[in-house]
């Protein structure tokens, strides 16, 4: 009974939860979203797009950059105007709407999600063990009388 639970814990801890490789918006700049910097959440390809003023229009690729986790990323105000930042790269931006999209590299483990999964498995396992124990004690008490 305990062996499958231990194996489940070990598998979850060893495999971990992998980071999604789906393109994800990580930063935006326009008149509603001011300049702001962050750290690249994962190793991967980051693409700067100029967004169309018409929602049905096509976005335009302005720049791509390979970043490592924790490299600087976002938008910064310089004397000459706003710039998009990716690592050491700075791209001057004319008026418009811009967005950084991340596509994380495969094979990166999200340890926060993994910890949450292991904790969830632990809670479920404890609940199952408690239920089995209660049923077992009740059966023993019935048989004792």
CNS distance restraints for C-alpha pairs under 8 A (distance, minus, plus):
assign (resid   1 and name CA) (resid   5 and name CA) 7.38 0.50 0.50
assign (resid   2 and name CA) (resid   6 and name CA) 6.30 0.50 0.50
assign (resid   3 and name CA) (resid   7 and name CA) 6.15 0.50 0.50
assign (resid   4 and name CA) (resid   8 and name CA) 6.07 0.50 0.50
assign (resid   5 and name CA) (resid   9 and name CA) 6.32 0.50 0.50
assign (resid   5 and name CA) (resid 125 and name CA) 6.58 0.50 0.50
assign (resid   6 and name CA) (resid  10 and name CA) 6.21 0.50 0.50
assign (resid   7 and name CA) (resid  11 and name CA) 6.10 0.50 0.50
assign (resid   8 and name CA) (resid  12 and name CA) 6.17 0.50 0.50
assign (resid   8 and name CA) (resid 121 and name CA) 7.73 0.50 0.50
assign (resid   9 and name CA) (resid  13 and name CA) 6.09 0.50 0.50
assign (resid   9 and name CA) (resid 118 and name CA) 6.27 0.50 0.50
assign (resid   9 and name CA) (resid 121 and name CA) 7.03 0.50 0.50
assign (resid   9 and name CA) (resid 122 and name CA) 7.61 0.50 0.50
assign (resid  10 and name CA) (resid  14 and name CA) 5.96 0.50 0.50
assign (resid  11 and name CA) (resid  15 and name CA) 5.81 0.50 0.50
assign (resid  11 and name CA) (resid  16 and name CA) 7.86 0.50 0.50
assign (resid  12 and name CA) (resid  16 and name CA) 5.42 0.50 0.50
assign (resid  12 and name CA) (resid  17 and name CA) 7.83 0.50 0.50
assign (resid  12 and name CA) (resid 114 and name CA) 7.06 0.50 0.50
assign (resid  12 and name CA) (resid 117 and name CA) 7.23 0.50 0.50
assign (resid  12 and name CA) (resid 118 and name CA) 6.23 0.50 0.50
assign (resid  13 and name CA) (resid 114 and name CA) 6.82 0.50 0.50
assign (resid  13 and name CA) (resid 115 and name CA) 7.81 0.50 0.50
assign (resid  13 and name CA) (resid 118 and name CA) 6.73 0.50 0.50
assign (resid  16 and name CA) (resid 109 and name CA) 5.97 0.50 0.50
assign (resid  16 and name CA) (resid 110 and name CA) 7.04 0.50 0.50
assign (resid  16 and name CA) (resid 111 and name CA) 6.90 0.50 0.50
assign (resid  16 and name CA) (resid 113 and name CA) 7.91 0.50 0.50
assign (resid  16 and name CA) (resid 114 and name CA) 5.00 0.50 0.50
assign (resid  17 and name CA) (resid 109 and name CA) 5.66 0.50 0.50
assign (resid  17 and name CA) (resid 110 and name CA) 5.52 0.50 0.50
assign (resid  17 and name CA) (resid 111 and name CA) 7.06 0.50 0.50
assign (resid  17 and name CA) (resid 113 and name CA) 6.05 0.50 0.50
assign (resid  17 and name CA) (resid 114 and name CA) 5.05 0.50 0.50
assign (resid  18 and name CA) (resid 106 and name CA) 7.86 0.50 0.50
assign (resid  18 and name CA) (resid 107 and name CA) 6.30 0.50 0.50
assign (resid  18 and name CA) (resid 108 and name CA) 5.66 0.50 0.50
assign (resid  18 and name CA) (resid 109 and name CA) 4.56 0.50 0.50
assign (resid  18 and name CA) (resid 110 and name CA) 5.67 0.50 0.50
assign (resid  19 and name CA) (resid 104 and name CA) 7.17 0.50 0.50
assign (resid  19 and name CA) (resid 106 and name CA) 7.27 0.50 0.50
assign (resid  19 and name CA) (resid 107 and name CA) 7.26 0.50 0.50
assign (resid  19 and name CA) (resid 108 and name CA) 5.61 0.50 0.50
assign (resid  19 and name CA) (resid 109 and name CA) 5.85 0.50 0.50
assign (resid  19 and name CA) (resid 110 and name CA) 5.58 0.50 0.50
assign (resid  20 and name CA) (resid 104 and name CA) 6.84 0.50 0.50
assign (resid  20 and name CA) (resid 106 and name CA) 7.76 0.50 0.50
assign (resid  21 and name CA) (resid 103 and name CA) 5.46 0.50 0.50
assign (resid  21 and name CA) (resid 104 and name CA) 4.89 0.50 0.50
assign (resid  21 and name CA) (resid 105 and name CA) 6.32 0.50 0.50
assign (resid  21 and name CA) (resid 106 and name CA) 6.26 0.50 0.50
assign (resid  22 and name CA) (resid 103 and name CA) 6.01 0.50 0.50
assign (resid  22 and name CA) (resid 104 and name CA) 7.44 0.50 0.50
assign (resid  23 and name CA) (resid 101 and name CA) 6.18 0.50 0.50
assign (resid  23 and name CA) (resid 102 and name CA) 5.51 0.50 0.50
assign (resid  23 and name CA) (resid 103 and name CA) 4.64 0.50 0.50
assign (resid  23 and name CA) (resid 104 and name CA) 7.63 0.50 0.50
assign (resid  24 and name CA) (resid 101 and name CA) 5.34 0.50 0.50
assign (resid  24 and name CA) (resid 102 and name CA) 5.18 0.50 0.50
assign (resid  24 and name CA) (resid 103 and name CA) 6.51 0.50 0.50
assign (resid  25 and name CA) (resid  99 and name CA) 6.95 0.50 0.50
assign (resid  25 and name CA) (resid 100 and name CA) 5.98 0.50 0.50
assign (resid  25 and name CA) (resid 101 and name CA) 4.41 0.50 0.50
assign (resid  25 and name CA) (resid 102 and name CA) 6.24 0.50 0.50
assign (resid  26 and name CA) (resid  99 and name CA) 7.63 0.50 0.50
assign (resid  26 and name CA) (resid 100 and name CA) 5.77 0.50 0.50
assign (resid  26 and name CA) (resid 101 and name CA) 5.84 0.50 0.50
assign (resid  26 and name CA) (resid 102 and name CA) 6.48 0.50 0.50
assign (resid  27 and name CA) (resid  74 and name CA) 5.98 0.50 0.50
assign (resid  27 and name CA) (resid  99 and name CA) 5.71 0.50 0.50
assign (resid  27 and name CA) (resid 100 and name CA) 5.20 0.50 0.50
assign (resid  27 and name CA) (resid 101 and name CA) 7.41 0.50 0.50
assign (resid  28 and name CA) (resid  33 and name CA) 6.35 0.50 0.50
assign (resid  28 and name CA) (resid  74 and name CA) 7.66 0.50 0.50
assign (resid  28 and name CA) (resid  75 and name CA) 7.98 0.50 0.50
assign (resid  28 and name CA) (resid  97 and name CA) 7.61 0.50 0.50
assign (resid  28 and name CA) (resid  98 and name CA) 5.70 0.50 0.50
assign (resid  28 and name CA) (resid  99 and name CA) 4.33 0.50 0.50
assign (resid  28 and name CA) (resid 100 and name CA) 6.38 0.50 0.50
assign (resid  29 and name CA) (resid  33 and name CA) 4.99 0.50 0.50
assign (resid  29 and name CA) (resid  34 and name CA) 5.77 0.50 0.50
assign (resid  29 and name CA) (resid  35 and name CA) 6.28 0.50 0.50
assign (resid  29 and name CA) (resid  75 and name CA) 6.86 0.50 0.50
assign (resid  29 and name CA) (resid  97 and name CA) 5.82 0.50 0.50
assign (resid  29 and name CA) (resid  98 and name CA) 5.13 0.50 0.50
assign (resid  29 and name CA) (resid  99 and name CA) 6.31 0.50 0.50
assign (resid  30 and name CA) (resid  34 and name CA) 6.34 0.50 0.50
assign (resid  30 and name CA) (resid  96 and name CA) 6.26 0.50 0.50
assign (resid  30 and name CA) (resid  97 and name CA) 4.59 0.50 0.50
assign (resid  30 and name CA) (resid  98 and name CA) 6.49 0.50 0.50
assign (resid  31 and name CA) (resid  97 and name CA) 7.72 0.50 0.50
assign (resid  35 and name CA) (resid  74 and name CA) 7.45 0.50 0.50
assign (resid  35 and name CA) (resid  75 and name CA) 4.85 0.50 0.50
assign (resid  35 and name CA) (resid  76 and name CA) 5.25 0.50 0.50
assign (resid  35 and name CA) (resid  77 and name CA) 6.49 0.50 0.50
assign (resid  35 and name CA) (resid  82 and name CA) 7.56 0.50 0.50
assign (resid  36 and name CA) (resid  74 and name CA) 5.88 0.50 0.50
assign (resid  36 and name CA) (resid  75 and name CA) 5.26 0.50 0.50
assign (resid  36 and name CA) (resid  76 and name CA) 6.18 0.50 0.50
assign (resid  37 and name CA) (resid  72 and name CA) 6.93 0.50 0.50
assign (resid  37 and name CA) (resid  73 and name CA) 5.80 0.50 0.50
assign (resid  37 and name CA) (resid  74 and name CA) 4.56 0.50 0.50
assign (resid  37 and name CA) (resid  75 and name CA) 5.84 0.50 0.50
assign (resid  37 and name CA) (resid  76 and name CA) 6.80 0.50 0.50
assign (resid  38 and name CA) (resid  72 and name CA) 6.05 0.50 0.50
assign (resid  38 and name CA) (resid  73 and name CA) 5.42 0.50 0.50
assign (resid  38 and name CA) (resid  74 and name CA) 6.06 0.50 0.50
assign (resid  39 and name CA) (resid  69 and name CA) 7.18 0.50 0.50
assign (resid  39 and name CA) (resid  70 and name CA) 4.48 0.50 0.50
assign (resid  39 and name CA) (resid  71 and name CA) 5.34 0.50 0.50
assign (resid  39 and name CA) (resid  72 and name CA) 4.77 0.50 0.50
assign (resid  39 and name CA) (resid  73 and name CA) 5.57 0.50 0.50
assign (resid  40 and name CA) (resid  67 and name CA) 6.99 0.50 0.50
assign (resid  40 and name CA) (resid  68 and name CA) 6.84 0.50 0.50
assign (resid  40 and name CA) (resid  69 and name CA) 5.07 0.50 0.50
assign (resid  40 and name CA) (resid  70 and name CA) 4.73 0.50 0.50
assign (resid  40 and name CA) (resid  71 and name CA) 5.23 0.50 0.50
assign (resid  40 and name CA) (resid  72 and name CA) 6.21 0.50 0.50
assign (resid  40 and name CA) (resid  73 and name CA) 5.88 0.50 0.50
assign (resid  41 and name CA) (resid  69 and name CA) 5.42 0.50 0.50
assign (resid  41 and name CA) (resid  70 and name CA) 6.21 0.50 0.50
assign (resid  42 and name CA) (resid  67 and name CA) 7.89 0.50 0.50
assign (resid  42 and name CA) (resid  68 and name CA) 6.38 0.50 0.50
assign (resid  42 and name CA) (resid  69 and name CA) 4.30 0.50 0.50
assign (resid  42 and name CA) (resid  70 and name CA) 7.29 0.50 0.50
assign (resid  42 and name CA) (resid 104 and name CA) 5.92 0.50 0.50
assign (resid  42 and name CA) (resid 105 and name CA) 7.62 0.50 0.50
assign (resid  42 and name CA) (resid 108 and name CA) 7.86 0.50 0.50
assign (resid  43 and name CA) (resid  66 and name CA) 7.58 0.50 0.50
assign (resid  43 and name CA) (resid  67 and name CA) 5.63 0.50 0.50
assign (resid  43 and name CA) (resid  68 and name CA) 4.18 0.50 0.50
assign (resid  43 and name CA) (resid  69 and name CA) 4.74 0.50 0.50
assign (resid  43 and name CA) (resid 104 and name CA) 5.82 0.50 0.50
assign (resid  43 and name CA) (resid 105 and name CA) 5.90 0.50 0.50
assign (resid  44 and name CA) (resid  66 and name CA) 5.71 0.50 0.50
assign (resid  44 and name CA) (resid  67 and name CA) 5.66 0.50 0.50
assign (resid  44 and name CA) (resid  68 and name CA) 6.59 0.50 0.50
assign (resid  44 and name CA) (resid  69 and name CA) 7.99 0.50 0.50
assign (resid  44 and name CA) (resid 102 and name CA) 6.81 0.50 0.50
assign (resid  44 and name CA) (resid 103 and name CA) 5.68 0.50 0.50
assign (resid  44 and name CA) (resid 104 and name CA) 4.24 0.50 0.50
assign (resid  44 and name CA) (resid 105 and name CA) 4.75 0.50 0.50
assign (resid  45 and name CA) (resid  64 and name CA) 6.95 0.50 0.50
assign (resid  45 and name CA) (resid  65 and name CA) 5.87 0.50 0.50
assign (resid  45 and name CA) (resid  66 and name CA) 4.69 0.50 0.50
assign (resid  45 and name CA) (resid  67 and name CA) 6.45 0.50 0.50
assign (resid  45 and name CA) (resid 102 and name CA) 5.92 0.50 0.50
assign (resid  45 and name CA) (resid 103 and name CA) 5.24 0.50 0.50
assign (resid  45 and name CA) (resid 104 and name CA) 6.38 0.50 0.50
assign (resid  45 and name CA) (resid 105 and name CA) 7.41 0.50 0.50
assign (resid  46 and name CA) (resid  64 and name CA) 5.61 0.50 0.50
assign (resid  46 and name CA) (resid  65 and name CA) 5.26 0.50 0.50
assign (resid  46 and name CA) (resid  66 and name CA) 6.18 0.50 0.50
assign (resid  46 and name CA) (resid  67 and name CA) 6.99 0.50 0.50
assign (resid  46 and name CA) (resid  86 and name CA) 7.95 0.50 0.50
assign (resid  46 and name CA) (resid 100 and name CA) 6.43 0.50 0.50
assign (resid  46 and name CA) (resid 101 and name CA) 5.59 0.50 0.50
assign (resid  46 and name CA) (resid 102 and name CA) 4.54 0.50 0.50
assign (resid  46 and name CA) (resid 103 and name CA) 6.32 0.50 0.50
assign (resid  47 and name CA) (resid  61 and name CA) 6.97 0.50 0.50
assign (resid  47 and name CA) (resid  62 and name CA) 7.60 0.50 0.50
assign (resid  47 and name CA) (resid  63 and name CA) 5.85 0.50 0.50
assign (resid  47 and name CA) (resid  64 and name CA) 4.32 0.50 0.50
assign (resid  47 and name CA) (resid  65 and name CA) 6.47 0.50 0.50
assign (resid  47 and name CA) (resid 100 and name CA) 5.54 0.50 0.50
assign (resid  47 and name CA) (resid 101 and name CA) 5.20 0.50 0.50
assign (resid  47 and name CA) (resid 102 and name CA) 6.54 0.50 0.50
assign (resid  48 and name CA) (resid  61 and name CA) 6.03 0.50 0.50
assign (resid  48 and name CA) (resid  62 and name CA) 5.47 0.50 0.50
assign (resid  48 and name CA) (resid  63 and name CA) 5.13 0.50 0.50
assign (resid  48 and name CA) (resid  64 and name CA) 6.15 0.50 0.50
assign (resid  48 and name CA) (resid  84 and name CA) 7.92 0.50 0.50
assign (resid  48 and name CA) (resid  98 and name CA) 6.91 0.50 0.50
assign (resid  48 and name CA) (resid  99 and name CA) 5.68 0.50 0.50
assign (resid  48 and name CA) (resid 100 and name CA) 4.54 0.50 0.50
assign (resid  48 and name CA) (resid 101 and name CA) 6.47 0.50 0.50
assign (resid  49 and name CA) (resid  59 and name CA) 6.12 0.50 0.50
assign (resid  49 and name CA) (resid  60 and name CA) 5.30 0.50 0.50
assign (resid  49 and name CA) (resid  61 and name CA) 4.58 0.50 0.50
assign (resid  49 and name CA) (resid  62 and name CA) 5.47 0.50 0.50
assign (resid  49 and name CA) (resid  63 and name CA) 7.31 0.50 0.50
assign (resid  49 and name CA) (resid  98 and name CA) 5.53 0.50 0.50
assign (resid  49 and name CA) (resid  99 and name CA) 5.27 0.50 0.50
assign (resid  49 and name CA) (resid 100 and name CA) 6.39 0.50 0.50
assign (resid  49 and name CA) (resid 101 and name CA) 7.67 0.50 0.50
assign (resid  50 and name CA) (resid  59 and name CA) 5.65 0.50 0.50
assign (resid  50 and name CA) (resid  60 and name CA) 5.09 0.50 0.50
assign (resid  50 and name CA) (resid  61 and name CA) 6.47 0.50 0.50
assign (resid  50 and name CA) (resid  62 and name CA) 6.53 0.50 0.50
assign (resid  50 and name CA) (resid  96 and name CA) 7.05 0.50 0.50
assign (resid  50 and name CA) (resid  97 and name CA) 5.79 0.50 0.50
assign (resid  50 and name CA) (resid  98 and name CA) 4.53 0.50 0.50
assign (resid  50 and name CA) (resid  99 and name CA) 6.62 0.50 0.50
assign (resid  51 and name CA) (resid  58 and name CA) 7.34 0.50 0.50
assign (resid  51 and name CA) (resid  59 and name CA) 4.66 0.50 0.50
assign (resid  51 and name CA) (resid  60 and name CA) 6.61 0.50 0.50
assign (resid  51 and name CA) (resid  96 and name CA) 7.42 0.50 0.50
assign (resid  51 and name CA) (resid  97 and name CA) 5.22 0.50 0.50
assign (resid  51 and name CA) (resid  98 and name CA) 5.56 0.50 0.50
assign (resid  51 and name CA) (resid  99 and name CA) 7.13 0.50 0.50
assign (resid  52 and name CA) (resid  56 and name CA) 7.90 0.50 0.50
assign (resid  52 and name CA) (resid  57 and name CA) 5.43 0.50 0.50
assign (resid  52 and name CA) (resid  58 and name CA) 6.13 0.50 0.50
assign (resid  52 and name CA) (resid  59 and name CA) 5.54 0.50 0.50
assign (resid  52 and name CA) (resid  60 and name CA) 7.80 0.50 0.50
assign (resid  52 and name CA) (resid  97 and name CA) 7.32 0.50 0.50
assign (resid  53 and name CA) (resid  57 and name CA) 7.34 0.50 0.50
assign (resid  53 and name CA) (resid  96 and name CA) 7.94 0.50 0.50
assign (resid  53 and name CA) (resid  97 and name CA) 7.71 0.50 0.50
assign (resid  65 and name CA) (resid  86 and name CA) 6.67 0.50 0.50
assign (resid  67 and name CA) (resid  71 and name CA) 6.22 0.50 0.50
assign (resid  67 and name CA) (resid  86 and name CA) 7.27 0.50 0.50
assign (resid  67 and name CA) (resid  87 and name CA) 6.63 0.50 0.50
assign (resid  71 and name CA) (resid  86 and name CA) 7.29 0.50 0.50
assign (resid  71 and name CA) (resid  87 and name CA) 5.24 0.50 0.50
assign (resid  72 and name CA) (resid  85 and name CA) 6.91 0.50 0.50
assign (resid  72 and name CA) (resid  86 and name CA) 5.86 0.50 0.50
assign (resid  72 and name CA) (resid  87 and name CA) 4.95 0.50 0.50
assign (resid  72 and name CA) (resid  88 and name CA) 7.79 0.50 0.50
assign (resid  73 and name CA) (resid  84 and name CA) 7.79 0.50 0.50
assign (resid  73 and name CA) (resid  85 and name CA) 5.17 0.50 0.50
assign (resid  73 and name CA) (resid  86 and name CA) 4.59 0.50 0.50
assign (resid  73 and name CA) (resid  87 and name CA) 6.31 0.50 0.50
assign (resid  74 and name CA) (resid  84 and name CA) 5.89 0.50 0.50
assign (resid  74 and name CA) (resid  85 and name CA) 5.20 0.50 0.50
assign (resid  74 and name CA) (resid  86 and name CA) 6.77 0.50 0.50
assign (resid  74 and name CA) (resid 100 and name CA) 7.31 0.50 0.50
assign (resid  75 and name CA) (resid  82 and name CA) 6.89 0.50 0.50
assign (resid  75 and name CA) (resid  83 and name CA) 5.68 0.50 0.50
assign (resid  75 and name CA) (resid  84 and name CA) 4.51 0.50 0.50
assign (resid  75 and name CA) (resid  85 and name CA) 5.61 0.50 0.50
assign (resid  76 and name CA) (resid  82 and name CA) 5.70 0.50 0.50
assign (resid  76 and name CA) (resid  83 and name CA) 5.40 0.50 0.50
assign (resid  76 and name CA) (resid  84 and name CA) 6.44 0.50 0.50
assign (resid  76 and name CA) (resid  85 and name CA) 6.92 0.50 0.50
assign (resid  77 and name CA) (resid  81 and name CA) 5.79 0.50 0.50
assign (resid  77 and name CA) (resid  82 and name CA) 4.33 0.50 0.50
assign (resid  77 and name CA) (resid  83 and name CA) 6.23 0.50 0.50
assign (resid  78 and name CA) (resid  82 and name CA) 5.66 0.50 0.50
assign (resid  78 and name CA) (resid  83 and name CA) 6.86 0.50 0.50
assign (resid  81 and name CA) (resid  92 and name CA) 7.13 0.50 0.50
assign (resid  81 and name CA) (resid  93 and name CA) 7.29 0.50 0.50
assign (resid  82 and name CA) (resid  92 and name CA) 6.18 0.50 0.50
assign (resid  82 and name CA) (resid  93 and name CA) 5.70 0.50 0.50
assign (resid  82 and name CA) (resid  94 and name CA) 7.80 0.50 0.50
assign (resid  83 and name CA) (resid  90 and name CA) 5.86 0.50 0.50
assign (resid  83 and name CA) (resid  91 and name CA) 5.10 0.50 0.50
assign (resid  83 and name CA) (resid  92 and name CA) 4.31 0.50 0.50
assign (resid  83 and name CA) (resid  93 and name CA) 5.31 0.50 0.50
assign (resid  84 and name CA) (resid  90 and name CA) 5.52 0.50 0.50
assign (resid  84 and name CA) (resid  91 and name CA) 4.99 0.50 0.50
assign (resid  84 and name CA) (resid  92 and name CA) 6.49 0.50 0.50
assign (resid  84 and name CA) (resid  93 and name CA) 6.83 0.50 0.50
assign (resid  85 and name CA) (resid  89 and name CA) 5.67 0.50 0.50
assign (resid  85 and name CA) (resid  90 and name CA) 4.67 0.50 0.50
assign (resid  85 and name CA) (resid  91 and name CA) 6.58 0.50 0.50
assign (resid  86 and name CA) (resid  90 and name CA) 6.66 0.50 0.50
assign (resid 109 and name CA) (resid 114 and name CA) 7.84 0.50 0.50
assign (resid 110 and name CA) (resid 114 and name CA) 6.20 0.50 0.50
assign (resid 111 and name CA) (resid 115 and name CA) 5.95 0.50 0.50
assign (resid 112 and name CA) (resid 116 and name CA) 6.34 0.50 0.50
assign (resid 113 and name CA) (resid 117 and name CA) 6.17 0.50 0.50
assign (resid 114 and name CA) (resid 118 and name CA) 6.18 0.50 0.50
assign (resid 115 and name CA) (resid 119 and name CA) 6.13 0.50 0.50
assign (resid 116 and name CA) (resid 120 and name CA) 6.12 0.50 0.50
assign (resid 117 and name CA) (resid 121 and name CA) 6.15 0.50 0.50
assign (resid 118 and name CA) (resid 122 and name CA) 6.14 0.50 0.50
assign (resid 119 and name CA) (resid 123 and name CA) 6.25 0.50 0.50
assign (resid 120 and name CA) (resid 124 and name CA) 6.21 0.50 0.50
assign (resid 121 and name CA) (resid 125 and name CA) 5.94 0.50 0.50
assign (resid 122 and name CA) (resid 126 and name CA) 6.01 0.50 0.50
assign (resid 123 and name CA) (resid 127 and name CA) 6.17 0.50 0.50
assign (resid 124 and name CA) (resid 128 and name CA) 6.22 0.50 0.50
assign (resid 125 and name CA) (resid 129 and name CA) 6.12 0.50 0.50
assign (resid 126 and name CA) (resid 130 and name CA) 6.00 0.50 0.50
assign (resid 127 and name CA) (resid 131 and name CA) 6.16 0.50 0.50
assign (resid 128 and name CA) (resid 132 and name CA) 6.14 0.50 0.50
assign (resid 129 and name CA) (resid 133 and name CA) 6.02 0.50 0.50
assign (resid 130 and name CA) (resid 134 and name CA) 6.13 0.50 0.50
assign (resid 131 and name CA) (resid 135 and name CA) 6.15 0.50 0.50
assign (resid 132 and name CA) (resid 136 and name CA) 5.97 0.50 0.50
assign (resid 133 and name CA) (resid 137 and name CA) 6.09 0.50 0.50
assign (resid 134 and name CA) (resid 138 and name CA) 6.11 0.50 0.50
assign (resid 135 and name CA) (resid 139 and name CA) 6.11 0.50 0.50
assign (resid 136 and name CA) (resid 140 and name CA) 6.17 0.50 0.50
assign (resid 137 and name CA) (resid 141 and name CA) 6.14 0.50 0.50
assign (resid 138 and name CA) (resid 142 and name CA) 6.21 0.50 0.50
assign (resid 139 and name CA) (resid 143 and name CA) 6.24 0.50 0.50
assign (resid 140 and name CA) (resid 144 and name CA) 6.07 0.50 0.50
assign (resid 141 and name CA) (resid 145 and name CA) 6.70 0.50 0.50
